[in-house]
Amino acid sequence: MLIHPWDAPTDDGDWQEWLAAHDFGQLAVNGAAGEPPWVQPLHFAYDPARREAVTHLARPNPLWSALEDQPTVLLSVVDDYTFIPGPWQAAEDQPPEHGVPTSFYAAVQLVCTAHVVDDPEVKAALLQHQTTHFQPDGGSAPVVAGAAPYGRQLSGIRGLRLEVRDVRAKFKYGGKRSVPVQQRVAERLAERGGPGDAAARRHQQRRLAAGGGTPSTAGQGTTGQG
């Protein structure tokens, strides 16, 4: 994933705060030579203090053999995306039809070493951690190995601890554009009010206020799909 300086997070807290509210992603695992990678959509719980994400999958999942052969994996999360029409991005000295369309989005990629969890006690603790994360108000019985109602079901799943080794984060919200152009885009997003527009506008305005972008006239003629 290409990350320009104007798309980079302002600090680790920037992406960590975003990731705390975005806990569904895709786990990519290398396949055998000549085979495509496995990509598994899943919920996960990320712990910044331990620098790990935890999740689980059904035991029959075909991903396991590839994961055990290649434990280096990528957990990818993308959200708060929207399409920006070209005329919105035209520079002040350009006609609207010369503006370049682009995509706005936030993305965090966690490069991890995967650790498979099969011990019933450890697996139960992992599942309880996930349940508490997603159901902070409770409502479900505790997950306890060997105890009803979930103990007998533990054999049907395997747990995963994803030890984070590197983080790639990107907030692509037009930071290289001049302030007047960014404000024009913000106005258009508010007017359109389509899916993802409000979240994209919040990111853009937050980063503009914090100096997270690097407004510049450089590269105005290049596409923004990176």
Phi, psi and omega per residue, in radians:
M1 nan 2.120 3.110
L2 -1.298 2.265 3.140
I3 -2.208 1.851 3.062
H4 -1.327 2.750 3.125
P5 -0.961 -0.628 -3.105
W6 -1.352 -0.153 3.091
D7 -1.797 -0.142 -3.047
A8 -1.266 2.656 3.043
P9 -1.127 2.639 -3.140
T10 -1.214 -0.551 3.063
D11 -2.880 3.140 -3.123
D12 -1.095 -0.571 3.131
G13 -1.090 -0.484 -3.133
D14 -1.057 -0.963 -3.114
W15 -1.329 -0.543 3.135
Q16 -1.139 -0.702 3.107
E17 -1.123 -0.720 3.121
W18 -1.143 -0.765 -3.099
L19 -1.137 -0.542 -3.141
A20 -1.061 -0.465 -3.130
A21 -1.808 0.097 -3.130
H22 -2.343 1.574 -2.993
D23 -2.016 0.548 2.997
F24 -2.288 2.236 -3.091
G25 -2.627 -2.808 3.131
Q26 -2.233 2.250 3.124
L27 -1.690 2.075 -3.140
A28 -1.809 2.231 -3.111
V29 -2.223 2.314 3.133
N30 -1.090 2.376 3.046
G31 -1.524 -3.071 3.077
A32 -1.179 2.874 -3.125
A33 -0.951 2.248 3.138
G34 1.489 -0.098 -3.134
E35 -1.815 2.653 3.074
P36 -1.241 2.796 3.086
P37 -1.209 2.729 2.991
W38 -1.480 2.414 3.094
V39 -2.279 2.036 -3.042
Q40 -2.040 2.002 3.008
P41 -1.198 2.448 -3.127
L42 -2.887 2.733 2.905
H43 -1.463 2.653 3.110
F44 -2.640 2.866 3.035
A45 -2.127 2.136 -3.114
Y46 -1.753 2.345 3.121
D47 -2.016 1.808 -3.087
P48 -1.137 -0.531 -3.130
A49 -1.165 -0.680 -3.135
R50 -1.617 -0.135 -3.078
R51 0.903 0.919 3.080
E52 -2.636 2.695 3.018
A53 -2.008 2.537 3.118
V54 -2.135 2.542 3.136
T55 -2.799 -3.074 3.079
H56 -2.690 2.777 3.126
L57 -2.455 2.774 3.101
A58 -1.113 2.511 -3.117
R59 -1.042 -0.612 3.129
P60 -1.297 -0.033 -3.098
N61 -0.992 2.265 -3.104
P62 -1.230 -0.104 -3.109
L63 -1.219 -0.434 -2.937
W64 -1.020 -0.795 -3.075
S65 -1.131 -0.695 3.106
A66 -1.134 -0.692 -3.098
L67 -1.173 -0.685 3.135
E68 -1.224 -0.534 3.073
D69 -1.310 -0.625 -3.072
Q70 -2.258 1.453 -3.045
P71 -1.275 -0.158 3.062
T72 -1.416 2.060 -3.025
V73 -2.265 2.971 3.104
L74 -2.247 2.163 3.038
L75 -1.782 2.018 -3.032
S76 -1.976 2.298 3.115
V77 -2.251 2.211 3.128
V78 -2.316 2.356 3.110
D79 -2.871 -3.059 3.124
D80 0.936 0.773 -3.073
Y81 -1.825 2.669 3.048
T82 -2.822 2.823 3.133
F83 -1.667 2.388 3.136
I84 -1.960 1.983 3.123
P85 -1.104 2.623 -3.112
G86 -0.953 -0.836 -3.095
P87 -1.001 -0.479 3.141
W88 -1.143 -0.521 -3.000
Q89 -1.720 0.033 -3.121
A90 -1.066 2.397 3.085
A91 -1.129 2.825 -3.080
E92 -1.016 -0.535 -3.104
D93 -1.704 0.225 3.132
Q94 -1.927 2.602 2.940
P95 -1.206 2.607 -3.080
P96 -0.936 -0.630 -3.071
E97 -1.234 -0.122 3.092
H98 -1.636 -0.068 3.109
G99 -1.176 2.662 -3.082
V100 -1.809 2.143 3.090
P101 -1.189 2.739 -3.120
T102 -2.750 -3.138 3.045
S103 -2.023 2.430 2.939
F104 -1.798 2.429 3.074
Y105 -2.914 2.811 2.960
A106 -1.985 2.438 -3.113
A107 -2.552 2.394 3.018
V108 -2.259 2.256 3.084
Q109 -2.085 2.155 3.122
L110 -1.814 2.036 3.044
V111 -1.509 2.099 -2.953
C112 -2.287 2.760 2.861
T113 -1.778 2.135 -3.071
A114 -1.515 2.355 3.077
H115 -2.125 2.067 -3.125
V116 -1.381 2.370 -3.111
V117 -1.996 2.016 3.115
D118 -2.070 -0.318 3.111
D119 -1.048 2.186 -3.053
P120 -1.002 -0.730 -3.112
E121 -1.160 -0.791 -3.134
V122 -1.186 -0.668 3.128
K123 -1.135 -0.700 3.104
A124 -1.104 -0.710 3.117
A125 -1.135 -0.688 3.114
L126 -1.096 -0.781 3.137
L127 -1.164 -0.647 3.099
Q128 -1.135 -0.650 3.093
H129 -1.089 -0.777 3.099
Q130 -1.108 -0.768 -3.124
T131 -1.078 -0.739 3.128
T132 -1.130 -0.648 3.118
H133 -1.104 -0.816 -3.053
F134 -1.509 -0.370 3.116
Q135 -2.220 1.173 -3.100
P136 -1.070 -0.392 3.114
D137 -1.520 0.048 3.102
G138 1.382 -2.635 3.134
G139 1.887 -0.252 3.110
S140 -2.028 2.638 3.099
A141 -1.149 2.673 3.098
P142 -1.064 2.615 3.063
V143 -1.619 1.942 -3.089
V144 -2.304 2.220 3.135
A145 -1.034 2.278 3.084
G146 1.380 0.036 -3.101
A147 -2.099 2.555 3.088
A148 -1.199 2.652 0.088
P149 -1.667 -0.142 -2.982
Y150 -1.808 -0.251 -3.028
G151 -0.953 -0.758 -3.093
R152 -1.248 -0.323 -3.113
Q153 -1.499 -0.201 -3.075
L154 -1.083 -0.522 -3.111
S155 -1.180 -0.305 -3.105
G156 -1.496 -0.032 -3.138
I157 -2.315 2.903 2.997
R158 -2.267 2.459 3.132
G159 -1.550 2.815 3.103
L160 -2.386 2.210 2.924
R161 -1.843 2.151 -3.122
L162 -1.856 1.759 -3.129
E163 -1.357 2.011 -3.030
V164 -1.355 2.161 3.126
R165 -1.851 -0.478 -3.124
D166 -2.714 2.710 -3.126
V167 -2.301 2.309 3.012
R168 -2.072 2.111 -3.100
A169 -2.268 2.509 -3.073
K170 -2.563 2.315 3.052
F171 -2.153 1.614 -3.012
K172 -1.613 1.642 -3.075
Y173 -2.363 0.750 3.015
G174 1.233 0.478 -3.072
G175 -1.109 -0.353 -3.139
K176 -1.443 -0.169 -3.124
R177 -1.390 2.759 3.104
S178 -1.132 2.772 -3.129
V179 -1.016 -0.786 3.106
P180 -1.035 -0.678 3.120
V181 -1.182 -0.732 3.110
Q182 -1.069 -0.688 3.128
Q183 -1.202 -0.619 3.074
R184 -1.091 -0.783 3.122
V185 -1.063 -0.724 3.128
A186 -1.059 -0.728 3.113
E187 -1.110 -0.727 -3.134
R188 -1.175 -0.670 3.098
L189 -1.084 -0.754 3.126
A190 -1.109 -0.689 3.140
E191 -1.187 -0.744 -3.086
R192 -1.230 -0.833 3.080
G193 1.042 0.584 3.136
G194 -1.462 -3.134 3.111
P195 -1.003 2.235 3.118
G196 1.485 -0.228 -3.054
D197 -1.166 -0.746 -3.100
A198 -1.120 -0.760 3.139
A199 -1.149 -0.725 3.118
A200 -1.092 -0.729 3.139
R201 -1.117 -0.697 3.108
R202 -1.072 -0.791 3.113
H203 -1.065 -0.803 -3.095
Q204 -1.072 -0.809 -3.119
Q205 -1.199 -0.655 3.115
R206 -1.102 -0.795 -3.102
R207 -1.236 -0.610 3.101
L208 -1.146 -0.726 3.139
A209 -1.188 -0.583 -3.096
A210 -1.561 -0.040 -3.080
G211 1.298 0.405 -3.104
G212 -1.254 -0.374 3.079
G213 -1.675 3.017 3.079
T214 -2.210 1.340 -3.085
P215 -0.951 2.338 -3.056
S216 -2.810 2.736 3.032
T217 -1.564 -0.127 -3.129
A218 -1.172 2.437 3.043
G219 1.282 0.299 -3.096
Q220 -1.094 -0.407 -3.069
G221 -1.656 0.081 -3.097
T222 -1.727 2.637 3.138
T223 -1.214 2.728 -3.081
G224 -1.897 0.512 -3.086
Q225 -1.431 -0.060 -3.079
G226 -1.170 nan nan
